[in-house]
Amino acid sequence: MKPFSSPSVSIDGEVIRRVREEGKLTQLYVAKVVGVTTDTVSRWENNRYPTMRRDNALKLAEALEVDLGLIMKKDETFSDERLTEKLSTSTKSSVRRNLVAGLFFVLLIGVFFFYLKSSPTQVTLMSGHRHVPNFTAPGARVPIQLEISSEMKLKGLIVREEFPPGWNLVEADPPPASLDNLNGNVRWMIRDPAQLKKIVYILQPPVDIPFDTQVMLKGEVVANPDGQRFSLPVPGIGVLKIAPLHWADTNGNSMIDDLEILDVSDMVDASAQIHYDWDLIEEMWDAGGYRFDEKKMVFLPLKTNPSSP
């Protein structure tokens, strides 16, 4: 029995190239969205790969922002066996040409990346920051905030984040397009985003993570402002440390003061879809202090003694 595979569909490379260029989209941007290499996109456009898996064709149509039918050929359908024979014959007859074209393409990619790194417009057009609390405890939920800003209107935005294996993403606003808790990665695909876009997600570390562990998160933003494709790392503000301290306690003094609870209140107002355990934070603020119960793995309000008159 043959293993299951996505059905193949015939595509029109000339239409794909025309739609991409009219939309001012680069091959790099399309490759990122579909999840293939830029060499594959180039081969699609030059009809060297006359067919593709239907699931990839759907992703390609989404990247180009057109219906799937527009990029499909109407007069030809290949079976899997016929496609294999056609690709094999084509590859054998054009190996030298492909080798030269491949070397030239690699050179162009190198020049393009050098331009992106050296171009000052990359910094001015887009920026991103990740706001990470200073502390969280084993098994305790902690919010991570992303801010992506652009000086120009964007057609689309892809945000990828990576977190340590064994951690779980339990909530996000907006909801992600894909999430893999096992390997620790999440992705958002946002159409017509605001020029200042905020994303909040809640991570939960494992209960057996040792104290004093320091966690660095990383991610990237892919966008296409004004026909220019950008892939930017998202720098983090703060390092997350595992300690018997609540994430809202920014200075780590085992109490939630007035300024800290006001910051939490602003976060709650800005993202109503996220559960911040506001009632518990308010109780700890009202009590004057708190402690972390390592056996029950919970935070408990702790009344402080009032000052003598």
Contacts in CASP RR format, 6 or more apart in sequence:
PFRMAT RR
TARGET T0000
AUTHOR 0000-0000-0000
METHOD contacts of the structure
MODEL  1
MKPFSSPSVSIDGEVIRRVREEGKLTQLYVAKVVGVTTDTVSRWENNRYP
TMRRDNALKLAEALEVDLGLIMKKDETFSDERLTEKLSTSTKSSVRRNLV
AGLFFVLLIGVFFFYLKSSPTQVTLMSGHRHVPNFTAPGARVPIQLEISS
EMKLKGLIVREEFPPGWNLVEADPPPASLDNLNGNVRWMIRDPAQLKKIV
YILQPPVDIPFDTQVMLKGEVVANPDGQRFSLPVPGIGVLKIAPLHWADT
NGNSMIDDLEILDVSDMVDASAQIHYDWDLIEEMWDAGGYRFDEKKMVFL
PLKTNPSSP
5 53 0 8 1.000
5 80 0 8 1.000
6 53 0 8 1.000
6 54 0 8 1.000
6 55 0 8 1.000
6 56 0 8 1.000
7 53 0 8 1.000
7 54 0 8 1.000
8 51 0 8 1.000
8 52 0 8 1.000
8 53 0 8 1.000
8 54 0 8 1.000
8 78 0 8 1.000
8 79 0 8 1.000
8 80 0 8 1.000
8 83 0 8 1.000
9 51 0 8 1.000
9 52 0 8 1.000
9 53 0 8 1.000
9 54 0 8 1.000
9 57 0 8 1.000
9 68 0 8 1.000
9 72 0 8 1.000
9 77 0 8 1.000
10 50 0 8 1.000
10 51 0 8 1.000
10 72 0 8 1.000
10 73 0 8 1.000
10 76 0 8 1.000
10 77 0 8 1.000
10 78 0 8 1.000
11 44 0 8 1.000
11 49 0 8 1.000
11 50 0 8 1.000
11 51 0 8 1.000
11 52 0 8 1.000
11 57 0 8 1.000
11 60 0 8 1.000
11 71 0 8 1.000
11 72 0 8 1.000
11 73 0 8 1.000
12 71 0 8 1.000
12 72 0 8 1.000
12 73 0 8 1.000
13 44 0 8 1.000
13 45 0 8 1.000
13 46 0 8 1.000
13 47 0 8 1.000
13 71 0 8 1.000
14 45 0 8 1.000
14 47 0 8 1.000
15 70 0 8 1.000
15 71 0 8 1.000
16 44 0 8 1.000
16 45 0 8 1.000
16 60 0 8 1.000
16 64 0 8 1.000
16 71 0 8 1.000
17 45 0 8 1.000
19 64 0 8 1.000
19 66 0 8 1.000
19 70 0 8 1.000
19 71 0 8 1.000
20 26 0 8 1.000
20 27 0 8 1.000
20 30 0 8 1.000
20 45 0 8 1.000
20 64 0 8 1.000
23 64 0 8 1.000
23 65 0 8 1.000
23 227 0 8 1.000
24 224 0 8 1.000
24 226 0 8 1.000
24 227 0 8 1.000
25 63 0 8 1.000
25 64 0 8 1.000
25 224 0 8 1.000
25 227 0 8 1.000
25 229 0 8 1.000
26 224 0 8 1.000
26 227 0 8 1.000
26 228 0 8 1.000
26 229 0 8 1.000
27 38 0 8 1.000
27 41 0 8 1.000
27 42 0 8 1.000
27 45 0 8 1.000
28 38 0 8 1.000
28 112 0 8 1.000
28 229 0 8 1.000
28 231 0 8 1.000
29 63 0 8 1.000
29 222 0 8 1.000
29 224 0 8 1.000
29 229 0 8 1.000
30 41 0 8 1.000
30 60 0 8 1.000
30 63 0 8 1.000
30 64 0 8 1.000
31 37 0 8 1.000
31 38 0 8 1.000
31 40 0 8 1.000
31 41 0 8 1.000
32 158 0 8 1.000
32 222 0 8 1.000
32 231 0 8 1.000
33 59 0 8 1.000
33 62 0 8 1.000
33 63 0 8 1.000
33 158 0 8 1.000
33 189 0 8 1.000
33 222 0 8 1.000
34 41 0 8 1.000
34 56 0 8 1.000
34 59 0 8 1.000
34 60 0 8 1.000
34 63 0 8 1.000
35 59 0 8 1.000
36 56 0 8 1.000
38 105 0 8 1.000
38 109 0 8 1.000
39 102 0 8 1.000
39 105 0 8 1.000
40 49 0 8 1.000
42 105 0 8 1.000
43 49 0 8 1.000
44 52 0 8 1.000
44 60 0 8 1.000
48 90 0 8 1.000
48 94 0 8 1.000
48 98 0 8 1.000
49 87 0 8 1.000
50 73 0 8 1.000
50 76 0 8 1.000
50 78 0 8 1.000
50 83 0 8 1.000
50 86 0 8 1.000
51 78 0 8 1.000
51 83 0 8 1.000
52 60 0 8 1.000
57 68 0 8 1.000
57 71 0 8 1.000
57 72 0 8 1.000
58 68 0 8 1.000
60 71 0 8 1.000
61 67 0 8 1.000
61 68 0 8 1.000
61 69 0 8 1.000
61 70 0 8 1.000
61 71 0 8 1.000
64 71 0 8 1.000
65 155 0 8 1.000
78 86 0 8 1.000
91 98 0 8 1.000
116 122 0 8 1.000
116 230 0 8 1.000
116 231 0 8 1.000
121 228 0 8 1.000
122 230 0 8 1.000
122 232 0 8 1.000
124 151 0 8 1.000
125 150 0 8 1.000
125 151 0 8 1.000
125 152 0 8 1.000
125 225 0 8 1.000
125 226 0 8 1.000
125 228 0 8 1.000
125 230 0 8 1.000
126 148 0 8 1.000
126 149 0 8 1.000
126 150 0 8 1.000
126 151 0 8 1.000
126 221 0 8 1.000
126 223 0 8 1.000
126 225 0 8 1.000
126 230 0 8 1.000
126 232 0 8 1.000
127 148 0 8 1.000
127 149 0 8 1.000
127 232 0 8 1.000
128 146 0 8 1.000
128 147 0 8 1.000
128 148 0 8 1.000
128 149 0 8 1.000
128 221 0 8 1.000
128 232 0 8 1.000
128 234 0 8 1.000
128 235 0 8 1.000
129 146 0 8 1.000
129 147 0 8 1.000
129 234 0 8 1.000
129 235 0 8 1.000
129 236 0 8 1.000
129 237 0 8 1.000
130 144 0 8 1.000
130 145 0 8 1.000
130 146 0 8 1.000
130 217 0 8 1.000
130 219 0 8 1.000
130 234 0 8 1.000
130 235 0 8 1.000
130 236 0 8 1.000
130 237 0 8 1.000
131 144 0 8 1.000
131 145 0 8 1.000
131 146 0 8 1.000
131 147 0 8 1.000
131 236 0 8 1.000
131 237 0 8 1.000
131 238 0 8 1.000
132 144 0 8 1.000
132 217 0 8 1.000
132 236 0 8 1.000
132 237 0 8 1.000
132 238 0 8 1.000
132 239 0 8 1.000
132 240 0 8 1.000
133 142 0 8 1.000
133 143 0 8 1.000
133 240 0 8 1.000
133 247 0 8 1.000
133 248 0 8 1.000
133 250 0 8 1.000
134 238 0 8 1.000
134 239 0 8 1.000
134 240 0 8 1.000
134 241 0 8 1.000
134 245 0 8 1.000
134 247 0 8 1.000
134 250 0 8 1.000
134 251 0 8 1.000
134 252 0 8 1.000
135 240 0 8 1.000
135 241 0 8 1.000
135 242 0 8 1.000
135 243 0 8 1.000
135 245 0 8 1.000
135 246 0 8 1.000
135 247 0 8 1.000
135 249 0 8 1.000
135 252 0 8 1.000
136 142 0 8 1.000
136 205 0 8 1.000
136 240 0 8 1.000
136 241 0 8 1.000
136 242 0 8 1.000
136 243 0 8 1.000
136 245 0 8 1.000
136 246 0 8 1.000
136 247 0 8 1.000
137 242 0 8 1.000
137 243 0 8 1.000
137 244 0 8 1.000
137 245 0 8 1.000
137 246 0 8 1.000
137 292 0 8 1.000
137 297 0 8 1.000
137 299 0 8 1.000
138 205 0 8 1.000
138 206 0 8 1.000
138 207 0 8 1.000
138 208 0 8 1.000
138 209 0 8 1.000
138 211 0 8 1.000
138 242 0 8 1.000
138 294 0 8 1.000
138 297 0 8 1.000
139 204 0 8 1.000
139 205 0 8 1.000
139 206 0 8 1.000
139 207 0 8 1.000
139 209 0 8 1.000
139 297 0 8 1.000
140 204 0 8 1.000
140 205 0 8 1.000
140 246 0 8 1.000
140 247 0 8 1.000
140 292 0 8 1.000
140 297 0 8 1.000
140 299 0 8 1.000
141 170 0 8 1.000
141 202 0 8 1.000
141 203 0 8 1.000
141 204 0 8 1.000
141 277 0 8 1.000
142 202 0 8 1.000
142 203 0 8 1.000
142 204 0 8 1.000
142 205 0 8 1.000
142 240 0 8 1.000
142 247 0 8 1.000
143 200 0 8 1.000
143 201 0 8 1.000
143 202 0 8 1.000
143 247 0 8 1.000
143 267 0 8 1.000
143 274 0 8 1.000
143 276 0 8 1.000
144 161 0 8 1.000
144 200 0 8 1.000
144 201 0 8 1.000
144 202 0 8 1.000
144 203 0 8 1.000
144 217 0 8 1.000
145 198 0 8 1.000
145 199 0 8 1.000
145 200 0 8 1.000
145 267 0 8 1.000
146 159 0 8 1.000
146 161 0 8 1.000
146 198 0 8 1.000
146 199 0 8 1.000
146 200 0 8 1.000
146 201 0 8 1.000
146 234 0 8 1.000
147 196 0 8 1.000
147 197 0 8 1.000
147 198 0 8 1.000
148 157 0 8 1.000
148 159 0 8 1.000
148 193 0 8 1.000
148 196 0 8 1.000
148 197 0 8 1.000
148 198 0 8 1.000
148 199 0 8 1.000
148 221 0 8 1.000
148 223 0 8 1.000
148 234 0 8 1.000
149 195 0 8 1.000
149 196 0 8 1.000
149 197 0 8 1.000
150 195 0 8 1.000
150 196 0 8 1.000
150 223 0 8 1.000
150 225 0 8 1.000
151 195 0 8 1.000
151 225 0 8 1.000
152 195 0 8 1.000
152 225 0 8 1.000
152 226 0 8 1.000
153 195 0 8 1.000
153 225 0 8 1.000
154 192 0 8 1.000
154 193 0 8 1.000
154 195 0 8 1.000
154 223 0 8 1.000
154 224 0 8 1.000
154 225 0 8 1.000
155 191 0 8 1.000
155 192 0 8 1.000
155 224 0 8 1.000
156 189 0 8 1.000
156 190 0 8 1.000
156 191 0 8 1.000
156 192 0 8 1.000
156 193 0 8 1.000
156 223 0 8 1.000
156 224 0 8 1.000
157 188 0 8 1.000
157 189 0 8 1.000
157 190 0 8 1.000
157 193 0 8 1.000
157 197 0 8 1.000
157 221 0 8 1.000
157 222 0 8 1.000
157 223 0 8 1.000
158 187 0 8 1.000
158 188 0 8 1.000
158 189 0 8 1.000
158 190 0 8 1.000
158 221 0 8 1.000
158 222 0 8 1.000
158 223 0 8 1.000
159 187 0 8 1.000
159 188 0 8 1.000
159 190 0 8 1.000
159 199 0 8 1.000
159 219 0 8 1.000
159 220 0 8 1.000
159 221 0 8 1.000
159 222 0 8 1.000
159 234 0 8 1.000
160 185 0 8 1.000
160 186 0 8 1.000
160 187 0 8 1.000
160 188 0 8 1.000
160 219 0 8 1.000
160 220 0 8 1.000
160 221 0 8 1.000
160 222 0 8 1.000
161 185 0 8 1.000
161 186 0 8 1.000
161 187 0 8 1.000
161 201 0 8 1.000
161 217 0 8 1.000
161 218 0 8 1.000
161 219 0 8 1.000
161 234 0 8 1.000
162 184 0 8 1.000
162 185 0 8 1.000
162 217 0 8 1.000
162 218 0 8 1.000
162 219 0 8 1.000
163 169 0 8 1.000
163 184 0 8 1.000
163 185 0 8 1.000
163 186 0 8 1.000
163 203 0 8 1.000
163 217 0 8 1.000
164 184 0 8 1.000
164 205 0 8 1.000
164 215 0 8 1.000
165 182 0 8 1.000
165 183 0 8 1.000
165 184 0 8 1.000
166 181 0 8 1.000
166 184 0 8 1.000
166 205 0 8 1.000
166 206 0 8 1.000
167 181 0 8 1.000
167 184 0 8 1.000
167 203 0 8 1.000
167 204 0 8 1.000
167 205 0 8 1.000
167 206 0 8 1.000
168 181 0 8 1.000
168 203 0 8 1.000
168 204 0 8 1.000
169 176 0 8 1.000
169 179 0 8 1.000
169 181 0 8 1.000
169 184 0 8 1.000
169 186 0 8 1.000
169 201 0 8 1.000
169 202 0 8 1.000
169 203 0 8 1.000
169 204 0 8 1.000
170 202 0 8 1.000
170 203 0 8 1.000
170 204 0 8 1.000
171 201 0 8 1.000
171 202 0 8 1.000
171 273 0 8 1.000
171 274 0 8 1.000
171 275 0 8 1.000
172 179 0 8 1.000
172 186 0 8 1.000
172 188 0 8 1.000
172 199 0 8 1.000
172 200 0 8 1.000
172 201 0 8 1.000
172 202 0 8 1.000
172 274 0 8 1.000
173 199 0 8 1.000
173 200 0 8 1.000
173 201 0 8 1.000
173 271 0 8 1.000
173 273 0 8 1.000
173 274 0 8 1.000
174 188 0 8 1.000
174 190 0 8 1.000
174 199 0 8 1.000
176 186 0 8 1.000
176 187 0 8 1.000
176 188 0 8 1.000
176 201 0 8 1.000
177 187 0 8 1.000
177 188 0 8 1.000
177 189 0 8 1.000
178 186 0 8 1.000
178 187 0 8 1.000
179 185 0 8 1.000
179 186 0 8 1.000
179 187 0 8 1.000
180 186 0 8 1.000
186 201 0 8 1.000
188 199 0 8 1.000
190 197 0 8 1.000
198 270 0 8 1.000
198 271 0 8 1.000
200 267 0 8 1.000
200 270 0 8 1.000
200 271 0 8 1.000
200 274 0 8 1.000
202 274 0 8 1.000
202 275 0 8 1.000
205 215 0 8 1.000
205 242 0 8 1.000
207 297 0 8 1.000
209 242 0 8 1.000
210 242 0 8 1.000
211 242 0 8 1.000
211 243 0 8 1.000
211 244 0 8 1.000
212 241 0 8 1.000
212 242 0 8 1.000
212 243 0 8 1.000
213 241 0 8 1.000
213 242 0 8 1.000
214 239 0 8 1.000
214 240 0 8 1.000
214 241 0 8 1.000
214 242 0 8 1.000
215 239 0 8 1.000
215 240 0 8 1.000
215 241 0 8 1.000
215 242 0 8 1.000
216 239 0 8 1.000
216 240 0 8 1.000
217 236 0 8 1.000
217 240 0 8 1.000
218 233 0 8 1.000
218 234 0 8 1.000
219 233 0 8 1.000
219 234 0 8 1.000
220 231 0 8 1.000
220 232 0 8 1.000
220 233 0 8 1.000
220 234 0 8 1.000
221 230 0 8 1.000
221 231 0 8 1.000
221 232 0 8 1.000
221 234 0 8 1.000
222 229 0 8 1.000
222 230 0 8 1.000
222 231 0 8 1.000
223 229 0 8 1.000
223 230 0 8 1.000
223 232 0 8 1.000
224 230 0 8 1.000
243 252 0 8 1.000
244 291 0 8 1.000
244 292 0 8 1.000
244 294 0 8 1.000
245 252 0 8 1.000
245 254 0 8 1.000
245 292 0 8 1.000
246 256 0 8 1.000
246 281 0 8 1.000
246 284 0 8 1.000
246 290 0 8 1.000
246 292 0 8 1.000
246 299 0 8 1.000
248 256 0 8 1.000
248 260 0 8 1.000
248 261 0 8 1.000
248 263 0 8 1.000
248 264 0 8 1.000
248 281 0 8 1.000
248 284 0 8 1.000
249 255 0 8 1.000
249 256 0 8 1.000
249 260 0 8 1.000
249 290 0 8 1.000
250 260 0 8 1.000
250 263 0 8 1.000
251 260 0 8 1.000
254 289 0 8 1.000
254 290 0 8 1.000
254 291 0 8 1.000
254 302 0 8 1.000
255 284 0 8 1.000
255 288 0 8 1.000
255 289 0 8 1.000
255 290 0 8 1.000
255 304 0 8 1.000
256 264 0 8 1.000
256 281 0 8 1.000
256 284 0 8 1.000
256 285 0 8 1.000
256 288 0 8 1.000
256 289 0 8 1.000
256 290 0 8 1.000
257 285 0 8 1.000
258 285 0 8 1.000
260 285 0 8 1.000
261 281 0 8 1.000
261 282 0 8 1.000
261 285 0 8 1.000
264 276 0 8 1.000
264 278 0 8 1.000
264 281 0 8 1.000
267 274 0 8 1.000
267 276 0 8 1.000
268 274 0 8 1.000
268 276 0 8 1.000
268 278 0 8 1.000
280 299 0 8 1.000
280 301 0 8 1.000
283 301 0 8 1.000
284 290 0 8 1.000
284 299 0 8 1.000
284 301 0 8 1.000
284 302 0 8 1.000
286 301 0 8 1.000
287 301 0 8 1.000
287 302 0 8 1.000
287 303 0 8 1.000
287 304 0 8 1.000
288 301 0 8 1.000
288 302 0 8 1.000
288 303 0 8 1.000
288 304 0 8 1.000
289 301 0 8 1.000
289 302 0 8 1.000
289 303 0 8 1.000
289 304 0 8 1.000
290 299 0 8 1.000
290 300 0 8 1.000
290 301 0 8 1.000
290 302 0 8 1.000
291 299 0 8 1.000
291 300 0 8 1.000
291 302 0 8 1.000
292 298 0 8 1.000
292 299 0 8 1.000
292 300 0 8 1.000
293 299 0 8 1.000
293 300 0 8 1.000
END
